[in-house]
Amino acid sequence: MNEQELKQHLLNIVQEFASKRNEAENYVREHDKLQDASRPTFKTDEEKWKWFKENPQTNWFDEFSKLLSPLIDIYCTDKRRVYGGKNGYSFGFPVQYNGIENPVETSVEIKNKNRAEVYIKTDTNFKDEYLFVLLRKKDEWKIDNYKGRRYGNTKWDNKIL
C-alpha cells in the first residue's frame, strides 16, 4: 500500500469506528427515551415502586456496553482503559463524535512506521475537532487514544475513548 492509500485507510478506520459508535449511542438514547415515554403516571410513590418492581426497566448502560465492546475490539488497541473502553458510561445528545461523518477538513500524518495521527474538523455548532492517534501492532493499525477541542481553541483536551 502506498502512502496515499495508507492515509486513506487510516482515515477510514477512524471514521468507521466513530460512526458506528455514534450509531450505537443514537440507538440507545432513542430506546431509552421510548422506555421513559411508555411509563405510566403515578399518583403515589408506593404505586410507582410497585410498578417498577413488576416492570423491570432495561439498563441502557449495559446495552450500550454490549454494543461498544465489539467496536473496541475491532478498532482500538487492547491497552487497559480505566475509563471508557467497553463500558458504556455515557450516552446523550450530541453524540460523542458529533459531525465526524461529514467533516469539513481531514488530514493524516504518518509520524513513523508504527504511529499516525488522524485529524478531523467538523462544522457542528461546537466546531468540534478530533485528533486520533493510531498505532500499528502486528501489521494492524488501531486507534490508541484521541483528543478533542471546540470553538477553535488551540489547546487539545485528552478524551475518554
C-alpha atoms as one frame of an Amber mdcrd trajectory, in Angstrom:
protein
   0.000   0.000   0.000   1.470   3.384  -0.950   1.447   6.398   1.379  -1.761
   7.914  -0.021  -3.591   4.586   0.253  -2.321   4.174   3.821  -3.556   7.634
   4.784  -6.992   6.885   3.325  -7.029   3.544   5.160  -6.248   5.241   8.494
  -8.919   7.891   7.943 -11.410   5.119   7.114 -10.589   3.275  10.355 -11.315
   6.383  12.419 -14.484   7.335  10.572 -15.875   3.788  10.626 -15.241   3.447
  14.366 -16.640   6.875  15.233 -19.701   6.479  13.002 -20.542   3.058  14.424
 -20.084   4.347  17.951 -22.388   7.279  17.147 -24.973   4.848  15.725 -24.843
   2.776  18.916 -25.232   5.882  21.046 -28.192   7.124  18.997 -29.844   3.700
  19.170 -29.527   3.505  22.961 -30.598   7.108  23.530 -33.708   6.705  21.366
 -34.731   3.449  23.037 -34.131   4.954  26.481 -36.470   7.830  25.520 -39.109
   5.389  24.267 -38.899   3.421  27.506 -39.295   6.624  29.553 -42.261   7.749
  27.447 -44.043   4.408  27.890 -44.143   4.662  31.687 -47.484   5.478  33.257
 -48.019   8.427  35.563 -48.075   7.567  39.239 -50.221   9.077  41.975 -48.087
   7.820  44.851 -44.544   6.636  45.449 -45.949   3.275  46.549 -47.734   2.875
  43.214 -44.549   3.869  41.387 -42.316   1.383  43.233 -44.832  -1.404  42.777
 -44.956  -0.751  39.024 -41.151  -0.697  38.733 -40.904  -3.944  40.693 -43.335
  -5.620  38.319 -41.880  -3.969  35.193 -38.101  -4.090  35.315 -36.544  -1.473
  33.076 -33.766  -2.080  30.592 -30.365  -0.991  31.829 -29.346   1.027  28.782
 -25.781   1.456  30.043 -25.402  -2.334  29.938 -26.941  -2.435  26.471 -24.624
   0.341  25.334 -21.638  -1.601  26.681 -22.725  -4.646  24.665 -22.743  -2.540
  21.508 -19.408  -0.861  22.282 -17.442  -3.953  23.212 -17.020  -5.366  19.685
 -16.190  -1.896  18.322 -13.379  -1.503  20.832 -12.102  -4.997  19.994 -12.104
  -4.325  16.253 -10.890  -0.727  16.052  -8.904   0.037  19.228  -5.665  -1.092
  20.812  -6.019  -3.555  23.656  -4.450  -1.357  26.321  -6.113  -1.229  29.729
  -8.663   1.574  29.834  -9.647   2.623  33.350 -12.455   4.802  31.998 -14.457
   4.329  28.828 -13.473   1.484  26.565 -16.013  -1.310  26.587 -18.065   0.305
  29.374 -20.932   2.411  28.095 -20.567   5.112  30.706 -22.455   7.846  28.879
 -24.844   8.413  26.019 -26.639  11.538  25.032 -27.002  14.301  22.531 -24.959
  15.300  20.709 -23.159  12.005  20.183 -19.530  11.625  21.235 -18.107  12.119
  17.745 -20.555  14.769  16.614 -20.183  15.678  12.946 -17.441  13.182  12.142
 -19.421  11.589   9.317 -19.307  14.838   7.301 -16.000  16.533   8.053 -15.031
  19.870   6.536 -11.334  19.050   6.821  -9.240  15.928   7.354  -5.555  15.163
   7.399  -3.389  12.191   8.207   0.189  12.486   9.400   2.399   9.403   9.480
   4.670  10.012  12.486   6.746   6.868  11.970   6.211   3.326  10.683   4.097
   2.436  13.742   2.344   5.695  14.668  -0.019   8.046  12.853  -2.368  10.904
  13.681  -5.722  11.471  12.025  -7.195  14.962  12.281 -10.867  15.665  11.607
 -12.560  19.052  11.712 -16.346  19.328  11.720 -18.873  22.046  11.038 -21.042
  21.419  14.104 -22.404  24.157  16.353 -19.433  23.422  18.616 -16.866  23.432
  15.765 -15.626  20.057  17.043 -12.134  18.901  16.089 -10.693  15.444  16.757
  -7.144  14.146  16.751  -6.874  10.345  16.824  -3.615   8.515  17.479  -3.318
   5.165  15.714  -0.644   2.580  16.401   0.469  -0.304  14.248   0.972  -3.583
  16.067   1.448  -6.900  14.300   0.893  -5.153  10.970  -2.548  -3.891  12.010
  -3.492  -0.250  12.660  -5.731   0.512  15.633  -6.893   3.612  17.484  -4.985
   4.105  20.730  -6.410   7.404  22.007  -7.825  10.710  20.911  -8.038  14.365
  21.815 -10.697  16.923  21.094 -11.247  20.646  21.094 -14.107  23.031  20.412
 -14.839  26.553  19.257 -11.432  26.981  17.621  -9.494  26.557  20.869  -5.797
  25.930  20.384  -5.413  23.548  23.326  -6.298  19.861  22.836  -8.128  18.061
  25.667  -7.457  14.369  26.304 -10.684  12.461  25.827 -12.012   9.111  27.007
 -12.132   6.589  24.193
